Amino acid sequence: MKLTILSVLGLLLALSLMLAGCNSSTSDTNAPASAPATVSSGITGAAVGLPEESSVEEVPSTEAPLMYNIRTQELKQMASQIDNYEYTYKSTSRADNGVYYQDANFRVLVRDGKMKKVYPMPQYRNSGVYYNEVYLNPLTHTAYGTCTVGSVICREQWEKYFELNYFAETVEDTPSELMAKLDGSSKALGETNYQDRQTTIIQSKLPDGIYEKLWVDNYYGLPLKQVLFEYGSDEEEVVLEEHVYYPLTGGSGTVKLSDINLPANYVEIK
């Protein structure tokens, strides 16, 4: 009988040890279940603002110049379709002593590659001969002057014309030429009003550390103002030249053929 009791007690002890072993084994089996949570947490933390997301955040900054260039190309395309326009041109330059002075003032009519320049006051040629209008042909490099002012100084030159030095009278950097020079590095800085027109400011870097800003009319795609500047020692903009093309009007019928061609009844004088 005693042996039987001892056998039962031994059996119970063995069973207890087996149950303890099973519990320990079950606990070890479940332990890895928390590992994916730890790994997932690590991945989530690494994805916040680090290499993957930082590259995504940089996309707008790399695309911004492209967007600017698209706007520049749109305005260039608009400008290329207008070869019939007129404007008043005024130019101001900065002297070495820092004083600004006006060095040009006249009206320009453009059509079919030809131009006519009209001065507000008669210009002296020689030997008492004056002129206030100049017919320019860039293809033939010819310039012819006439005097149409109703005053005594022009009376002898009415319905007459004479040759002038083309390179002295030529009109450089017309609005359409300025637009044609823009390239992929030109950036649209934003829109603003200039006089009574809605414009887009386009900035370009030119040679010799000079920068250019154009106030481009959103309707015509042609600049109404050009500013050339450089950065001073304290990074402020120092304006070197300012060229104004305002008021400007364009489109079919703005400039007639008779406006840019010498009248057939005019007589040439030497």
Beta strands, then each sheet from edge to edge (+ up, - down):
strand 1: 84-94
strand 2: 100-111
strand 3: 114-126
strand 4: 129-137
strand 5: 142-146
strand 6: 160-164
strand 7: 187-194
strand 8: 197-205
strand 9: 211-217
strand 10: 223-231
strand 11: 237-250
strand 12: 267-268
sheet 1: 7+ 8- 9+ 10- 11+ 1- 2+ 3- 4+ 5- 6+ 12+
end
